[in-house]
Amino acid sequence: MEFRDIYFNREERFSLGIEETSGKFYASFPVRNDMIEYEEYYEISRAQFDLFQTDLNAALAFVNRCRRRELDELLIQKPGSRRGSAN
């Protein structure tokens, strides 16, 4: 998989982009376990991708639900047994 970030929000620590191979849009943010820090990628629609770039409140509402693991069914890559937690 080849993830390409298009929009970054450094203050809130998330990004939006497209996975080049599948064409899926995503929202991602860093997570960490006791060994490494890595990104979790959640699939979003094109409409969400467009909205989240201009409406920070909508983007944060979605990302925070993901951080609380409420939308795990949208994970593009399923985490391993040592899943990290959002910072």
TORKOL-4160 file (C-alpha; in steps of 0.2 Angstrom, whole numbers, padded with zeros to 4 digits, m for minus):
87
<pt num="1" X="0000" Y="0000" Z="0000"/>
<pt num="2" X="0006" Y="0017" Z="m0004"/>
<pt num="3" X="m0002" Y="0031" Z="0007"/>
<pt num="4" X="0000" Y="0049" Z="0001"/>
<pt num="5" X="m0004" Y="0063" Z="0013"/>
<pt num="6" X="m0013" Y="0078" Z="0004"/>
<pt num="7" X="m0018" Y="0088" Z="0019"/>
<pt num="8" X="m0009" Y="0089" Z="0036"/>
<pt num="9" X="m0015" Y="0097" Z="0052"/>
<pt num="10" X="0001" Y="0097" Z="0064"/>
<pt num="11" X="m0008" Y="0105" Z="0078"/>
<pt num="12" X="m0021" Y="0092" Z="0079"/>
<pt num="13" X="m0010" Y="0078" Z="0073"/>
<pt num="14" X="m0019" Y="0070" Z="0059"/>
<pt num="15" X="m0018" Y="0070" Z="0040"/>
<pt num="16" X="m0030" Y="0066" Z="0025"/>
<pt num="17" X="m0024" Y="0058" Z="0009"/>
<pt num="18" X="m0026" Y="0044" Z="m0004"/>
<pt num="19" X="m0020" Y="0026" Z="m0004"/>
<pt num="20" X="m0013" Y="0026" Z="m0022"/>
<pt num="21" X="m0015" Y="0007" Z="m0026"/>
<pt num="22" X="m0034" Y="0006" Z="m0021"/>
<pt num="23" X="m0039" Y="0024" Z="m0023"/>
<pt num="24" X="m0047" Y="0025" Z="m0006"/>
<pt num="25" X="m0047" Y="0041" Z="0004"/>
<pt num="26" X="m0041" Y="0041" Z="0022"/>
<pt num="27" X="m0039" Y="0050" Z="0038"/>
<pt num="28" X="m0024" Y="0045" Z="0048"/>
<pt num="29" X="m0015" Y="0049" Z="0064"/>
<pt num="30" X="m0001" Y="0043" Z="0074"/>
<pt num="31" X="m0002" Y="0030" Z="0088"/>
<pt num="32" X="0011" Y="0022" Z="0099"/>
<pt num="33" X="0014" Y="0006" Z="0108"/>
<pt num="34" X="0028" Y="0002" Z="0120"/>
<pt num="35" X="0040" Y="m0001" Z="0105"/>
<pt num="36" X="0036" Y="0010" Z="0091"/>
<pt num="37" X="0025" Y="0024" Z="0084"/>
<pt num="38" X="0015" Y="0021" Z="0068"/>
<pt num="39" X="0000" Y="0028" Z="0058"/>
<pt num="40" X="m0017" Y="0021" Z="0058"/>
<pt num="41" X="m0027" Y="0024" Z="0042"/>
<pt num="42" X="m0046" Y="0025" Z="0042"/>
<pt num="43" X="m0056" Y="0025" Z="0025"/>
<pt num="44" X="m0067" Y="0040" Z="0022"/>
<pt num="45" X="m0077" Y="0044" Z="0007"/>
<pt num="46" X="m0073" Y="0058" Z="m0006"/>
<pt num="47" X="m0086" Y="0069" Z="0002"/>
<pt num="48" X="m0079" Y="0067" Z="0019"/>
<pt num="49" X="m0061" Y="0070" Z="0012"/>
<pt num="50" X="m0067" Y="0087" Z="0004"/>
<pt num="51" X="m0077" Y="0092" Z="0019"/>
<pt num="52" X="m0063" Y="0088" Z="0032"/>
<pt num="53" X="m0051" Y="0099" Z="0023"/>
<pt num="54" X="m0062" Y="0114" Z="0025"/>
<pt num="55" X="m0071" Y="0110" Z="0041"/>
<pt num="56" X="m0059" Y="0107" Z="0055"/>
<pt num="57" X="m0073" Y="0103" Z="0068"/>
<pt num="58" X="m0080" Y="0089" Z="0057"/>
<pt num="59" X="m0063" Y="0082" Z="0054"/>
<pt num="60" X="m0059" Y="0082" Z="0073"/>
<pt num="61" X="m0076" Y="0074" Z="0077"/>
<pt num="62" X="m0072" Y="0060" Z="0065"/>
<pt num="63" X="m0053" Y="0058" Z="0070"/>
<pt num="64" X="m0058" Y="0058" Z="0089"/>
<pt num="65" X="m0070" Y="0044" Z="0086"/>
<pt num="66" X="m0057" Y="0034" Z="0078"/>
<pt num="67" X="m0044" Y="0038" Z="0092"/>
<pt num="68" X="m0057" Y="0031" Z="0104"/>
<pt num="69" X="m0058" Y="0015" Z="0093"/>
<pt num="70" X="m0076" Y="0018" Z="0089"/>
<pt num="71" X="m0074" Y="0016" Z="0070"/>
<pt num="72" X="m0062" Y="0001" Z="0069"/>
<pt num="73" X="m0073" Y="m0006" Z="0055"/>
<pt num="74" X="m0065" Y="0008" Z="0044"/>
<pt num="75" X="m0047" Y="0003" Z="0047"/>
<pt num="76" X="m0038" Y="0000" Z="0030"/>
<pt num="77" X="m0025" Y="m0010" Z="0039"/>
<pt num="78" X="m0030" Y="m0020" Z="0054"/>
<pt num="79" X="m0018" Y="m0018" Z="0069"/>
<pt num="80" X="m0008" Y="m0032" Z="0076"/>
<pt num="81" X="m0010" Y="m0039" Z="0094"/>
<pt num="82" X="0001" Y="m0025" Z="0101"/>
<pt num="83" X="m0010" Y="m0011" Z="0095"/>
<pt num="84" X="m0005" Y="0006" Z="0100"/>
<pt num="85" X="m0015" Y="0020" Z="0107"/>
<pt num="86" X="m0017" Y="0038" Z="0101"/>
<pt num="87" X="m0006" Y="0051" Z="0108"/>
